[in-house]
Amino acid sequence: MMMHFHRRLPSAIVLIVLVASIITTHVMSEGPSRYLPSRTKGSNSILLPKGALSEIRSVIESSSTAQSQPSSILSSSSSSIISSSTPLRGGATQTSAPTTSSSVPKPIRVAFQGEAGAYSEKSLRELLGPNVIAVPRPNFESCYRAVASKECDYALMPIENSLGGSIHENYDLMLRYDLTIVAEHDFRVRHCLLTKPGMDVTKIKYAISHSQALSQCDNYLRARGITPLATYDTAGSAKMISSALKGDAFGREMPEGCTPDNTAAIASDLAGLTFGLECKQEGIEDDDSNFTRFLLLGRKGVAQHLNKKTPCKTSLVFTLPNSAGALYKSLACFSLRDIDMSKIESRPMSAALLNYLRFKNAVTYSKQATSSQKYGKDLPRFRYLFYLDILSSELDEGVQNALHHLREQSDYCRVLGSYPAKSRLVGPVAEAVEALNVANAGKPSTGDLRLKKLPSDEDEARQLKIGLIGYGKFGNYLSQQLSQHNVRCIDTLDKSKEAEENNVEYYPNFDMTNFLQGLDVVIITVPMIELEETLESLPVDKLRNKLVVEVCPLNVYPKTVLTRMLPSEADILCTNPMFSP
């Protein structure tokens, strides 16, 4: 649980300052006698100088007009450059405002997990078309992080496979990040046998790919005497063979005994095109019912853009009390209102959410006589989350009533998204995609659009300079977790021995100025009762343009103290050690 406070002036404040400057200009032009505005007798209204009101009105109207007009660069939530009604996937239509031919749509960045040419990228192209920019990421969480940090507009994440089942990591990450589902896509997985150009199929001795892909092609490989060897990724296997042909270092990552002359990769046809390999055979999987369901995640939902004619889904997650019939009662909230359900699945609750519910229950039942009994009954050692998909919009009246009913039974309920079903796009997503398609209509294809790196990739590789003010048990723990960075500490007591054990540079308390010199992050780990006293002793001018993190177990008090005592140029991050480290 974290709160980030950026000290920035919103546009409304800028407008107020501008209006105030107009008033001041007119007042000053009337001379010193008109410096202060007068009031009518018996009224609280201010009499503005002549001409000021009309100028204020013109400023406000021009500001409103500028904000209402579509930008020349299309964002994921701005107006489309398509005129009239534009057909979307599945026959739905989206009406958008016309714009001039000079408008240039903003590129859409979509993150996916895997190497270029992975099945996730092919699914992305099927859903969003060839004109979006695909951004390959090394793991699932980096995709969520890219969207949350606004480096990417969307992320396409696999959530379940018809043969392999659910991808539990993505279920857990949807709870950790405040993203919402805006679309879904069912992708048909077709495995291809990829080799170097011109290779004889009979010379193939090894097949390299992800272990799941190899198991799905087991009968094909056995019939031809090909030995399967597992690697980290399907498209990554194609990249290995291509790199080996070019003599690149990555080609040496191939399993022992494998060479481009005796090895094939099992991957998508897009991977073959990406890495210059020849597709010897397509559809070599044993079962042709291999589908993967993908979810498109964004920062803003599209529930308000759904209509009665658009088939839609709503995904939610909730917990239940440890009582007989609790699941039956929760599902009755929907079945009694004739709301169809398409999927339900349970997952163990994360430690962070479990701690939150324990804290919530402790506060809720602290004044009750049987608090300890109910606390223990409601929160057993093993608790589960239930993920539910219903075939209705979140904004339908029946669904609203069902959710109100469910929240009466559950101590945690969250809607993960309300979105169109069966690969349809609506709202800002559809507008942005269609705008790109219109802008690129008739133009020669430049190949698949990809972005290899994001700006944050360099930041992650960079070693931060982190200072810990207070080196007690929690400060000691943090220094161990941050060992990949350059960590220093300062304390009122001599902690040099403890710091040396953790390879941390220790500063005595009187050397605070040198301690703060050059730091990127300052973490305050002193006890809560010492927070204000510690801040008073700091040279606050040295905290400008730094991130200051506090770890007090309260929310309001540390935020109030930090915002009052620190300079406006410092960023503040309030955390709660109860829910993390």
RACOR-V426131 format. One record per residue. N is the residue number from 1. RES is the residue in one letter. SS is DSSP state (helix for helix, strand for strand, loop for the rest). PHI is phi as a letter, one per 20 degrees, with the letter a starting at -180 (NA if undefined). D_FIRST is the distance of its C-alpha to the first C-alpha in whole Angstrom. Layout:
BEGIN
[[N,RES,SS,PHI,D_FIRST] [N,RES,SS,PHI,D_FIRST]]
END
This chain:
BEGIN
[[1,M,loop,NA,0] [2,M,strand,c,4] [3,M,strand,c,7] [4,H,strand,d,10] [5,F,strand,d,14] [6,H,loop,d,17] [7,R,loop,e,20] [8,R,loop,c,22] [9,L,loop,e,25] [10,P,loop,f,25] [11,S,helix,f,28] [12,A,helix,f,29] [13,I,helix,f,29] [14,V,helix,f,31] [15,L,helix,f,33] [16,I,helix,f,34] [17,V,helix,f,35] [18,L,helix,f,37] [19,V,helix,f,39] [20,A,helix,f,39] [21,S,helix,f,41] [22,I,helix,f,43] [23,I,helix,g,44] [24,T,helix,f,44] [25,T,helix,f,47] [26,H,helix,f,49] [27,V,helix,f,49] [28,M,helix,f,50] [29,S,helix,f,53] [30,E,loop,e,54] [31,G,loop,n,55] [32,P,helix,g,54] [33,S,helix,f,55] [34,R,helix,d,53] [35,Y,loop,f,50] [36,L,loop,d,48] [37,P,loop,f,48] [38,S,loop,e,50] [39,R,strand,c,49] [40,T,loop,f,52] [41,K,loop,f,53] [42,G,loop,m,51] [43,S,loop,c,48] [44,N,loop,e,45] [45,S,loop,e,45] [46,I,strand,e,45] [47,L,loop,e,49] [48,L,loop,e,48] [49,P,loop,g,50] [50,K,loop,f,52] [51,G,loop,n,51] [52,A,helix,f,47] [53,L,helix,f,46] [54,S,helix,f,48] [55,E,helix,f,46] [56,I,helix,f,43] [57,R,helix,f,43] [58,S,helix,f,44] [59,V,helix,f,41] [60,I,helix,f,39] [61,E,helix,f,41] [62,S,helix,f,41] [63,S,helix,f,37] [64,S,helix,f,36] [65,T,helix,f,39] [66,A,helix,f,37] [67,Q,helix,f,34] [68,S,helix,e,35] [69,Q,loop,f,37] [70,P,loop,f,36] [71,S,loop,f,35] [72,S,loop,f,38] [73,I,strand,d,35] [74,L,strand,e,33] [75,S,loop,e,29] [76,S,loop,f,27] [77,S,loop,d,27] [78,S,loop,e,31] [79,S,loop,f,34] [80,S,loop,e,36] [81,I,loop,e,39] [82,I,loop,e,41] [83,S,loop,d,43] [84,S,loop,l,44] [85,S,strand,e,43] [86,T,strand,d,42] [87,P,strand,f,42] [88,L,loop,d,38] [89,R,helix,f,38] [90,G,helix,m,40] [91,G,helix,n,42] [92,A,loop,f,39] [93,T,strand,c,40] [94,Q,strand,c,38] [95,T,strand,e,39] [96,S,loop,c,39] [97,A,loop,e,40] [98,P,loop,f,43] [99,T,loop,b,42] [100,T,loop,e,45] [101,S,loop,f,46] [102,S,loop,e,45] [103,S,loop,f,41] [104,V,strand,d,39] [105,P,strand,f,36] [106,K,loop,f,33] [107,P,loop,f,32] [108,I,loop,d,30] [109,R,strand,d,28] [110,V,strand,c,26] [111,A,strand,e,25] [112,F,strand,b,26] [113,Q,strand,e,26] [114,G,loop,p,29] [115,E,loop,f,32] [116,A,loop,g,34] [117,G,loop,n,36] [118,A,loop,f,34] [119,Y,helix,f,34] [120,S,helix,f,31] [121,E,helix,f,32] [122,K,helix,f,35] [123,S,helix,f,33] [124,L,helix,g,32] [125,R,helix,f,35] [126,E,helix,f,36] [127,L,helix,f,34] [128,L,helix,d,33] [129,G,loop,n,37] [130,P,loop,e,38] [131,N,loop,e,37] [132,V,loop,e,33] [133,I,strand,e,32] [134,A,strand,e,31] [135,V,strand,c,28] [136,P,strand,f,28] [137,R,strand,c,25] [138,P,loop,f,25] [139,N,loop,b,23] [140,F,helix,f,21] [141,E,helix,f,17] [142,S,helix,f,19] [143,C,helix,f,20] [144,Y,helix,f,17] [145,R,helix,f,16] [146,A,helix,f,19] [147,V,helix,f,18] [148,A,helix,f,15] [149,S,loop,e,16] [150,K,loop,m,20] [151,E,loop,f,22] [152,C,loop,c,23] [153,D,loop,e,23] [154,Y,strand,b,23] [155,A,strand,c,23] [156,L,strand,d,25] [157,M,strand,c,24] [158,P,strand,f,26] [159,I,strand,d,25] [160,E,strand,a,28] [161,N,strand,c,31] [162,S,loop,f,34] [163,L,loop,d,36] [164,G,loop,e,33] [165,G,strand,n,30] [166,S,strand,f,27] [167,I,loop,d,24] [168,H,helix,f,22] [169,E,helix,g,19] [170,N,helix,f,19] [171,Y,helix,f,18] [172,D,helix,f,15] [173,L,helix,f,14] [174,M,helix,f,15] [175,L,helix,f,12] [176,R,helix,f,9] [177,Y,loop,d,11] [178,D,loop,e,11] [179,L,loop,d,15] [180,T,strand,c,18] [181,I,strand,e,21] [182,V,strand,d,24] [183,A,strand,a,27] [184,E,strand,c,28] [185,H,strand,b,31] [186,D,strand,e,33] [187,F,strand,d,35] [188,R,strand,e,38] [189,V,loop,e,38] [190,R,loop,c,41] [191,H,loop,e,42] [192,C,strand,c,44] [193,L,strand,e,47] [194,L,strand,d,46] [195,T,strand,c,49] [196,K,loop,f,50] [197,P,loop,g,53] [198,G,loop,n,56] [199,M,loop,f,55] [200,D,loop,f,57] [201,V,helix,f,55] [202,T,helix,f,58] [203,K,helix,e,56] [204,I,loop,f,53] [205,K,loop,d,52] [206,Y,strand,c,48] [207,A,strand,c,46] [208,I,strand,d,42] [209,S,strand,a,39] [210,H,strand,f,36] [211,S,helix,g,36] [212,Q,helix,f,36] [213,A,helix,f,38] [214,L,helix,f,41] [215,S,helix,f,40] [216,Q,helix,f,41] [217,C,loop,d,44] [218,D,helix,f,45] [219,N,helix,f,49] [220,Y,helix,f,49] [221,L,helix,f,49] [222,R,helix,f,51] [223,A,helix,f,54] [224,R,loop,d,54] [225,G,loop,m,54] [226,I,loop,e,51] [227,T,strand,e,48] [228,P,strand,e,45] [229,L,strand,c,42] [230,A,strand,e,39] [231,T,strand,c,37] [232,Y,loop,f,33] [233,D,loop,a,33] [234,T,helix,f,36] [235,A,helix,f,36] [236,G,helix,f,36] [237,S,helix,f,39] [238,A,helix,f,41] [239,K,helix,f,40] [240,M,helix,f,41] [241,I,helix,f,44] [242,S,helix,f,45] [243,S,helix,f,44] [244,A,helix,f,46] [245,L,helix,f,49] [246,K,helix,e,48] [247,G,loop,m,48] [248,D,loop,f,44] [249,A,helix,f,42] [250,F,helix,f,40] [251,G,helix,f,43] [252,R,helix,f,43] [253,E,helix,f,40] [254,M,loop,f,42] [255,P,loop,g,43] [256,E,loop,g,46] [257,G,loop,n,49] [258,C,loop,e,48] [259,T,loop,c,50] [260,P,loop,f,50] [261,D,loop,e,53] [262,N,loop,c,52] [263,T,strand,c,49] [264,A,strand,d,47] [265,A,strand,d,43] [266,I,strand,d,42] [267,A,strand,b,40] [268,S,loop,e,40] [269,D,helix,f,43] [270,L,helix,f,40] [271,A,helix,f,40] [272,G,helix,f,43] [273,L,helix,f,44] [274,T,helix,f,41] [275,F,helix,d,43] [276,G,loop,m,46] [277,L,loop,d,47] [278,E,strand,e,49] [279,C,strand,e,49] [280,K,strand,f,51] [281,Q,strand,b,50] [282,E,strand,d,47] [283,G,loop,m,46] [284,I,loop,e,47] [285,E,loop,f,44] [286,D,loop,f,46] [287,D,loop,c,44] [288,D,loop,e,44] [289,S,loop,d,41] [290,N,loop,e,38] [291,F,strand,c,36] [292,T,strand,d,32] [293,R,strand,e,30] [294,F,strand,d,28] [295,L,strand,d,25] [296,L,strand,e,24] [297,L,strand,d,21] [298,G,strand,c,20] [299,R,loop,e,18] [300,K,loop,c,20] [301,G,loop,f,22] [302,V,loop,c,25] [303,A,helix,g,26] [304,Q,helix,f,28] [305,H,helix,e,30] [306,L,loop,e,31] [307,N,loop,c,35] [308,K,loop,f,37] [309,K,loop,e,39] [310,T,loop,e,36] [311,P,loop,f,35] [312,C,strand,b,31] [313,K,strand,c,28] [314,T,strand,c,25] [315,S,strand,d,23] [316,L,strand,b,20] [317,V,strand,c,18] [318,F,strand,b,18] [319,T,loop,d,19] [320,L,loop,c,22] [321,P,loop,f,23] [322,N,loop,e,25] [323,S,loop,b,28] [324,A,loop,f,32] [325,G,loop,m,32] [326,A,helix,f,28] [327,L,helix,f,28] [328,Y,helix,f,31] [329,K,helix,f,30] [330,S,helix,f,27] [331,L,helix,f,29] [332,A,helix,f,32] [333,C,helix,g,30] [334,F,helix,e,31] [335,S,helix,f,34] [336,L,loop,f,36] [337,R,loop,d,35] [338,D,loop,l,36] [339,I,loop,e,33] [340,D,loop,f,34] [341,M,strand,d,31] [342,S,strand,d,31] [343,K,strand,a,29] [344,I,strand,b,27] [345,E,strand,b,25] [346,S,strand,d,23] [347,R,strand,c,21] [348,P,strand,f,19] [349,M,loop,f,16] [350,S,loop,f,13] [351,A,helix,f,12] [352,A,helix,f,9] [353,L,helix,f,10] [354,L,helix,f,13] [355,N,helix,f,11] [356,Y,helix,f,9] [357,L,helix,f,13] [358,R,helix,f,14] [359,F,helix,f,13] [360,K,helix,f,13] [361,N,helix,f,17] [362,A,helix,f,18] [363,V,helix,f,17] [364,T,helix,f,19] [365,Y,loop,d,22] [366,S,loop,f,22] [367,K,loop,e,25] [368,Q,loop,e,27] [369,A,loop,f,30] [370,T,loop,d,29] [371,S,helix,f,25] [372,S,helix,f,25] [373,Q,helix,f,27] [374,K,helix,f,25] [375,Y,helix,g,22] [376,G,helix,f,24] [377,K,helix,f,25] [378,D,helix,f,22] [379,L,loop,c,20] [380,P,loop,f,22] [381,R,loop,f,22] [382,F,loop,d,22] [383,R,loop,c,20] [384,Y,strand,c,20] [385,L,strand,d,19] [386,F,strand,d,21] [387,Y,strand,d,21] [388,L,strand,c,24] [389,D,strand,d,26] [390,I,strand,d,28] [391,L,loop,e,31] [392,S,loop,b,31] [393,S,loop,e,29] [394,E,loop,f,26] [395,L,loop,e,28] [396,D,loop,f,31] [397,E,helix,f,32] [398,G,helix,f,32] [399,V,helix,f,29] [400,Q,helix,g,27] [401,N,helix,f,29] [402,A,helix,f,28] [403,L,helix,f,24] [404,H,helix,f,25] [405,H,helix,f,27] [406,L,helix,f,24] [407,R,helix,f,21] [408,E,helix,f,24] [409,Q,helix,e,24] [410,S,loop,d,20] [411,D,loop,e,17] [412,Y,loop,b,15] [413,C,strand,b,17] [414,R,strand,c,16] [415,V,strand,e,18] [416,L,strand,e,18] [417,G,strand,q,21] [418,S,strand,c,24] [419,Y,strand,b,27] [420,P,strand,f,30] [421,A,loop,e,32] [422,K,loop,l,34] [423,S,loop,m,33] [424,R,loop,e,34] [425,L,loop,c,32] [426,V,loop,c,32] [427,G,helix,m,30] [428,P,helix,g,29] [429,V,helix,f,29] [430,A,helix,f,33] [431,E,helix,f,34] [432,A,helix,f,33] [433,V,helix,f,34] [434,E,helix,f,37] [435,A,helix,f,38] [436,L,helix,f,37] [437,N,helix,f,40] [438,V,helix,f,42] [439,A,helix,f,42] [440,N,loop,d,43] [441,A,loop,f,46] [442,G,loop,n,49] [443,K,loop,e,47] [444,P,loop,f,48] [445,S,loop,f,45] [446,T,loop,e,44] [447,G,loop,n,42] [448,D,loop,f,39] [449,L,loop,e,36] [450,R,strand,b,34] [451,L,loop,c,31] [452,K,loop,f,31] [453,K,loop,c,29] [454,L,loop,d,26] [455,P,helix,g,25] [456,S,helix,f,22] [457,D,helix,f,24] [458,E,helix,f,26] [459,D,helix,f,23] [460,E,helix,f,22] [461,A,helix,f,25] [462,R,loop,f,25] [463,Q,loop,e,25] [464,L,loop,e,23] [465,K,strand,d,24] [466,I,strand,d,21] [467,G,strand,d,22] [468,L,strand,d,20] [469,I,strand,e,21] [470,G,loop,o,22] [471,Y,loop,c,23] [472,G,loop,e,22] [473,K,helix,f,21] [474,F,helix,f,17] [475,G,helix,f,19] [476,N,helix,f,21] [477,Y,helix,f,19] [478,L,helix,f,17] [479,S,helix,f,20] [480,Q,helix,f,21] [481,Q,helix,f,18] [482,L,loop,d,19] [483,S,loop,f,23] [484,Q,loop,f,24] [485,H,loop,d,23] [486,N,strand,e,25] [487,V,strand,d,24] [488,R,strand,c,25] [489,C,strand,b,25] [490,I,strand,b,26] [491,D,strand,b,27] [492,T,loop,f,29] [493,L,loop,e,30] [494,D,loop,f,32] [495,K,loop,d,30] [496,S,helix,f,32] [497,K,helix,f,33] [498,E,helix,f,29] [499,A,helix,f,28] [500,E,helix,f,31] [501,E,helix,f,30] [502,N,loop,d,27] [503,N,loop,l,29] [504,V,loop,d,27] [505,E,strand,f,29] [506,Y,strand,d,30] [507,Y,strand,c,31] [508,P,strand,f,32] [509,N,helix,f,31] [510,F,helix,f,34] [511,D,helix,d,33] [512,M,helix,f,30] [513,T,helix,f,31] [514,N,helix,f,32] [515,F,helix,f,29] [516,L,helix,f,27] [517,Q,loop,f,29] [518,G,loop,m,28] [519,L,loop,f,25] [520,D,loop,e,22] [521,V,strand,c,19] [522,V,strand,d,19] [523,I,strand,d,16] [524,I,strand,e,17] [525,T,loop,d,17] [526,V,loop,e,19] [527,P,loop,g,19] [528,M,helix,g,18] [529,I,helix,f,21] [530,E,helix,d,22] [531,L,helix,f,20] [532,E,helix,f,22] [533,E,helix,f,25] [534,T,helix,f,24] [535,L,helix,f,23] [536,E,helix,f,27] [537,S,helix,e,28] [538,L,loop,e,27] [539,P,loop,f,29] [540,V,helix,f,26] [541,D,helix,f,29] [542,K,helix,e,28] [543,L,helix,e,24] [544,R,loop,f,25] [545,N,loop,m,24] [546,K,loop,d,21] [547,L,strand,e,17] [548,V,strand,d,16] [549,V,strand,d,13] [550,E,strand,d,13] [551,V,loop,c,11] [552,C,loop,f,12] [553,P,loop,f,11] [554,L,loop,d,11] [555,N,loop,d,10] [556,V,helix,f,13] [557,Y,helix,g,16] [558,P,helix,f,14] [559,K,helix,f,14] [560,T,helix,f,17] [561,V,helix,f,19] [562,L,helix,f,18] [563,T,helix,f,19] [564,R,helix,f,22] [565,M,helix,d,23] [566,L,loop,e,22] [567,P,loop,f,24] [568,S,loop,f,23] [569,E,loop,e,23] [570,A,loop,e,20] [571,D,strand,e,17] [572,I,strand,c,14] [573,L,strand,c,11] [574,C,strand,e,9] [575,T,strand,c,6] [576,N,loop,c,6] [577,P,loop,f,9] [578,M,loop,f,9] [579,F,loop,d,6] [580,S,loop,b,8] [581,P,loop,f,10]]
END
